[in-house]
Structure formats: C-alpha cells, structure tokens
Amino acid sequence: MLKPEIKQLIATLPKAELHLHIEGSLEPELMFEIASRNNIVLKYKSIDEVKKAYNFSNLQDFLDIYYASASVLIHEQDFYDMTWAYLLKAKSDNIVHTEIFFDPQTHTDRGIKFETVVSGIHKALVDAESKLGMTSNLIMCFLRHLSADEALKTLEQAIPFKDWIIGVGLDSSEKGFPPSIFKEVFDKARSYGFLTVAHAGEEGPSEYVTEALDLLKVSRIDHGNHSLDDSLVVDRLVKLQMPLTVCPLSNYKLQVTPDLKDHPLKKMLDLGLMVMINSDDPAYFGGYLNDNFYAVAEALDLSREDILTLARNSINASFIKEDLKKKYLGSISTY
C-alpha cells in the first residue's frame, strides 16, 4: 500500500508533464458529446462499451482505437474543448507546466485544416496561462507509419504557426519504422528553429535510441525503456543527462511492462538516468499524471527523494526559460 505521506507529497508537489498526446486525453464522455454535436455515429453504443475496448495487447491495438476516436474532432471548438479538459485535470494534479504533443496528420488526412487543429489547441493553452497559471509548450508529432514525404508536407503546413509550436516529435507505430527514415525531415525542422524529440525504445530496440540521438539530434527521448538493453547506450544517456520521458501506466497497459513491479523506472533512477513520469494517453491507459506517480511509487516502493528527483527532472528537462525553471525548482525545494 502506498504510504500516506508519499501520496500527499505526490498530490501537492509542483511538477511538469512532458509526454502527453492531447488526442490521447479525449475521454469517452467528451468523445460522445462532440460526436453528438457533429452528427457523427460512433461504432460504440455506450461509454461502457468504449471502456471495455481499452484492453490492449500491444501498441497497435491501442492506435487502432485512438485514430477512430479522433475522428469526432472536426471544428476548432472540438480541439479547444479536448485540450481544456486535459488542462483542468493537469491543474488538479498540480502540474505547473505541460508540453503536449499533437498529431496533425491524424486530422489533415481526413480533410481537417491544419489551422483548425492548431488554433483550437493553442487558444486553450493561452487560456490556461491566464486562467489557471499554467505554462505550456506545443510539440507537433509526425506519424512514423506514414512516409517521410508526408511528414515534410506537414512540416511546411506548420511554418505559418511556428510561433505557437516549439518543436517536432515522432510517434505512432515504432516497430519497423526507425528514426533514420525521418532524418531529412528533422534536419529541415531544425533549420526552421524547431527543437526535436522522438519516441524511441518503447517497443523498438536500443538502436532506435541511438538513431534518435545521432540522426534526429533530439533534446529528449520519449519512453526509452529499451535503452537498458545496451550498457553503452545507458552510459551515453547518463553522460549527456538526456531526458527520458517515461510513462508507467502506458507501459503497463500496452504490455511493454506486464507487471508494474518490474517497471525499469527505479533502475533508471539508480543508474543516474534523467527520467521523469508522464501519462502519455491518459484517457486510454487508466490515469493522469498523479495516477502514474501513485501506481509506480507503490509498485516500486519509491522513496521521498525519488519522488522529488522525478519532479525536479521534469522541470529541468522542459523547454522553458531558465528564470521560469528556477521559479518552479524553488517551489519544489520547499518540500
């Protein structure tokens, strides 16, 4: 059982979330609400039926439902409402800063304008700063199961909105789609001034982590579990203090780690890797940020100092300015 003092620490501790797919925060209740106002008939008859479908054996099982659910999002208000719902939950988890992913190709490939998608999300993030006191950054991800040429087209669509988007990432099906495929896209993104991150080493091998570092020149690795398969990769990540945005409940639900007691997070901490906890796609994986903290802290018997380190890492790994980092780290130091 999770110690009450650890649960209280997690609940009240200021923290950042750096690995959150906004489409993956679309709860069934809101999905049905948006579908109704957009006159979309879902294949699921009820919220319970949707939730019963959330039993995944691998990443692809999840992605099939994820893309189907996103089809209800059509208008700018839909993207605003989805983002605002996440931000309210983030506020309740005492998240002071969030860096969210969005997948424009999931929407543009079905005829939704890029501007519609990014405008709705951006307006919610602006409102979160003024109304909730929460800062944020937006990261655009390319779908790796689609071609590099399509990713280049998406990059060009993003240029008019560059002031709203701080970086680009790489997500979706990992197996069979190494980072090297997207080297040219990432080179061009960096030439425009975008920061870069990439999913690597979740279901893919440690070699994908190396490719993300060497070819995509990333500032963060998303997931990175399989980095532990190669001691040389681990040593390099420790030396670089390269952030790994770990997602415990996601790993559990997708069978990357079938038992949370075997999750590598504690080992990563002990090795000196710069890891932090995130919720990934919380509507599908059973919990938002604090739920991930509670579950893995109990499973791995994390100490008070482990929790504080994870919170500090989340701030240090963020793409915010140094003065804001100092402010947030100062808040953590009071604990």
C-alpha positions in Angstrom: 0.0 0.0 0.0 1.2 3.5 -0.8 2.4 5.3 2.2 0.1 8.3 3.1 3.0 10.7 3.3 4.2 9.7 -0.2 0.7 10.1 -1.6 0.4 13.5 -0.1 3.8 14.6 -1.4 2.8 13.5 -4.9 -0.5 15.2 -4.8 0.9 18.6 -3.7 4.3 18.6 -5.4 4.7 21.1 -8.3 5.6 19.2 -11.5 5.8 19.3 -15.2 4.3 16.8 -17.8 6.4 16.4 -20.9 4.9 13.4 -22.7 1.2 13.9 -23.2 -0.7 13.2 -26.5 -3.6 15.6 -26.5 -5.7 13.3 -28.6 -5.0 10.6 -26.1 -6.7 12.7 -23.4 -10.1 12.6 -25.1 -12.3 10.9 -22.5 -15.2 8.8 -23.7 -17.7 11.1 -22.2 -16.4 14.1 -24.2 -15.9 12.0 -27.3 -19.7 11.1 -27.2 -20.6 14.8 -26.6 -18.5 16.0 -29.5 -19.7 13.2 -31.8 -23.4 14.1 -31.0 -23.0 17.8 -31.8 -21.1 16.9 -35.0 -23.7 14.3 -36.0 -21.2 11.5 -36.0 -22.3 8.0 -35.3 -19.8 6.0 -33.3 -19.3 2.3 -33.6 -19.7 2.1 -29.8 -23.2 2.2 -28.3 -22.2 3.4 -24.9 -19.3 4.8 -22.7 -19.0 1.4 -21.0 -18.7 -0.3 -24.4 -15.8 2.1 -25.3 -14.0 1.5 -22.0 -14.3 -2.3 -22.4 -12.5 -1.9 -25.7 -9.5 -0.4 -23.8 -7.8 -3.8 -23.3 -4.7 -3.7 -25.4 -2.1 -6.4 -26.0 0.3 -4.1 -27.9 0.8 -0.6 -29.2 -1.1 -1.2 -32.5 -4.2 -2.4 -30.7 -4.3 1.0 -28.9 -3.6 3.0 -32.0 -6.5 1.5 -33.9 -9.0 2.8 -31.3 -7.0 6.1 -30.8 -7.3 7.1 -34.5 -11.0 6.0 -34.7 -11.9 8.1 -31.6 -10.1 11.2 -33.0 -12.4 11.2 -36.0 -15.1 13.1 -33.9 -12.8 16.2 -33.9 -13.8 18.5 -36.7 -14.1 22.1 -35.6 -11.8 24.4 -33.7 -14.1 24.3 -30.7 -13.7 20.5 -30.6 -9.9 20.8 -30.3 -10.3 23.6 -27.7 -12.7 21.6 -25.6 -10.4 18.5 -25.7 -7.4 20.5 -24.7 -9.2 22.5 -22.0 -10.5 19.3 -20.4 -6.9 18.0 -20.1 -5.6 21.3 -18.7 -8.2 21.2 -15.9 -7.1 17.7 -14.9 -3.5 18.8 -15.1 -4.2 21.7 -12.8 -5.9 19.3 -10.3 -2.6 17.2 -10.4 -0.6 20.4 -9.6 1.1 20.4 -13.0 2.6 23.8 -13.3 4.0 23.3 -16.8 3.0 21.0 -19.6 4.4 20.2 -23.1 1.8 18.5 -25.1 2.0 16.6 -28.4 -0.5 16.9 -31.2 -0.8 14.7 -34.3 -1.9 17.0 -37.2 -1.8 14.2 -39.8 -4.4 12.3 -37.9 -6.7 15.2 -38.8 -5.4 16.7 -42.0 -5.5 13.2 -43.7 -9.3 13.3 -43.2 -9.8 16.8 -44.5 -9.5 18.9 -41.4 -7.4 22.1 -41.9 -4.1 22.3 -40.0 -5.1 25.8 -38.9 -8.3 24.4 -37.3 -6.4 21.9 -35.3 -3.6 24.1 -34.0 -5.8 27.1 -33.4 -8.1 25.2 -31.1 -5.3 23.7 -29.1 -3.3 27.0 -28.9 -6.3 29.0 -27.6 -6.8 26.6 -24.8 -3.1 26.8 -23.8 -3.3 30.6 -23.8 -6.3 30.5 -21.6 -4.6 28.0 -19.2 -1.8 30.5 -18.6 -4.2 33.4 -17.9 -6.9 31.5 -16.0 -5.0 28.6 -14.4 -1.5 30.0 -14.0 -0.1 27.1 -16.0 2.6 27.5 -18.6 2.9 25.3 -21.7 4.6 24.4 -24.9 3.2 22.7 -28.0 5.1 19.9 -29.9 3.9 18.7 -33.3 4.5 15.0 -34.0 4.9 13.2 -37.3 3.2 9.8 -37.6 6.0 7.3 -38.4 3.8 4.8 -40.1 3.3 7.5 -42.8 6.0 8.5 -45.3 8.8 11.0 -44.7 7.4 12.9 -47.7 4.1 13.3 -46.0 5.9 14.4 -42.9 7.7 17.1 -44.9 4.4 18.4 -46.2 3.1 18.6 -42.6 6.2 20.5 -41.6 5.5 23.1 -44.3 2.0 23.4 -43.1 3.3 24.2 -39.6 5.6 27.1 -40.7 2.9 29.8 -40.5 2.2 28.8 -36.9 5.8 28.4 -35.9 5.4 30.9 -33.0 2.9 28.5 -31.5 4.9 25.3 -31.9 8.2 24.9 -30.1 9.3 21.6 -31.5 8.6 18.4 -33.6 8.4 14.8 -32.5 8.0 11.3 -33.9 5.3 8.9 -32.7 2.8 6.1 -33.7 3.9 2.6 -34.6 7.5 2.1 -33.7 8.4 -1.4 -34.9 9.7 -1.3 -38.4 9.9 2.4 -38.6 13.3 3.5 -37.3 14.1 7.2 -36.7 16.6 7.2 -39.6 13.7 7.3 -42.1 12.9 10.8 -40.9 16.4 12.3 -40.8 15.8 14.7 -43.7 12.5 15.9 -42.1 14.2 16.6 -38.8 17.2 18.3 -40.4 14.8 20.7 -42.1 12.7 21.2 -38.9 15.9 22.2 -37.0 16.8 24.6 -39.8 13.5 26.4 -39.1 14.4 26.6 -35.5 12.3 23.8 -34.1 13.5 21.7 -31.2 13.3 17.9 -31.7 12.2 14.9 -29.7 11.3 11.4 -30.7 9.6 8.2 -29.4 12.3 5.6 -29.3 12.9 2.4 -27.3 9.3 1.8 -26.3 8.7 -1.3 -28.4 11.7 -0.6 -30.6 15.3 -1.7 -29.8 18.0 0.4 -28.2 19.4 1.1 -31.7 16.4 3.3 -32.3 17.5 5.4 -29.3 21.0 5.8 -30.8 19.5 6.8 -34.2 17.3 9.4 -32.5 20.4 10.9 -30.8 22.7 10.7 -33.8 20.4 11.4 -36.7 17.5 13.3 -35.4 19.6 15.3 -32.9 16.9 15.1 -30.2 16.8 17.0 -27.0 14.6 14.3 -25.3 13.9 10.6 -25.8 10.2 9.7 -25.3 9.9 6.4 -23.4 13.4 4.9 -23.9 12.8 1.7 -21.9 14.9 -0.5 -24.1 17.9 1.8 -23.6 18.6 -0.5 -20.7 19.3 -3.4 -23.1 22.7 -1.8 -24.1 25.0 -0.6 -21.4 26.9 1.7 -23.8 23.6 3.4 -24.6 22.9 3.8 -20.9 26.3 5.2 -20.3 25.9 7.7 -23.1 22.4 8.8 -21.9 23.8 9.3 -18.3 26.8 11.3 -19.6 24.5 13.5 -21.7 21.8 13.7 -19.0 19.4 13.1 -21.8 15.9 13.2 -20.6 13.7 10.1 -20.9 10.0 10.8 -20.6 8.8 7.5 -19.0 5.1 6.6 -19.0 4.5 3.8 -16.4 0.7 3.1 -16.9 1.1 3.3 -20.6 3.9 0.7 -20.5 1.7 -1.5 -18.3 -1.5 -1.2 -20.4 0.4 -1.9 -23.7 2.2 -4.9 -22.2 5.7 -3.2 -22.5 6.0 -4.0 -18.8 3.3 -6.6 -17.9 3.8 -6.1 -14.2 4.5 -2.6 -12.7 6.7 -4.2 -10.1 9.1 -5.0 -13.0 9.0 -1.4 -14.4 12.5 -0.1 -15.1 11.9 3.3 -13.6 13.7 2.7 -10.3 16.6 1.1 -12.0 16.8 4.1 -14.3 16.9 6.4 -11.4 19.6 4.3 -9.7 21.7 4.3 -12.8 21.6 8.1 -12.9 19.4 8.4 -16.0 17.4 11.6 -16.2 13.9 10.2 -16.1 10.5 11.7 -15.2 7.0 10.4 -15.1 4.3 11.2 -17.7 0.8 10.0 -18.6 1.1 9.5 -22.4 -2.5 8.9 -23.4 -4.3 9.1 -20.0 -7.9 8.5 -21.3 -6.9 5.1 -22.6 -4.3 4.0 -20.0 -6.1 4.4 -16.7 -4.8 7.6 -15.3 -3.4 11.1 -15.5 0.0 12.2 -14.1 -0.6 11.7 -10.4 -2.2 8.3 -11.0 1.0 7.3 -12.7 3.0 8.5 -9.8 0.8 6.7 -7.3 0.9 3.4 -9.2 4.6 3.2 -9.8 5.6 4.6 -6.4 3.6 1.8 -4.7 4.8 -0.9 -7.1 8.5 0.1 -6.8 8.4 1.5 -3.2 9.8 4.8 -4.3 11.3 7.0 -1.6 10.6 10.6 -0.9 13.9 11.6 -2.6 12.9 9.5 -5.6 9.7 11.5 -6.0 11.5 14.8 -5.5 14.1 13.8 -8.1 11.4 12.9 -10.6 9.7 16.3 -10.1 13.0 18.2 -10.4 13.9 16.2 -13.6 10.5 17.1 -15.2 11.3 20.8 -14.7 14.9 20.6 -15.8 14.0 18.6 -18.9 11.4 21.1 -20.0 11.8 23.7 -22.8 11.1 26.7 -20.6 13.4 29.6 -19.9 15.9 29.4 -17.1 14.2 32.0 -14.9 11.0 30.0 -15.0 12.8 26.8 -14.3 14.4 28.4 -11.2 10.9 29.6 -10.1 9.4 26.1 -10.4 12.5 24.4 -8.9 12.3 26.8 -6.0 8.8 25.7 -5.3 9.9 22.1 -5.3 12.8 22.9 -2.9 10.3 23.9 -0.2 9.4 20.3 0.1 
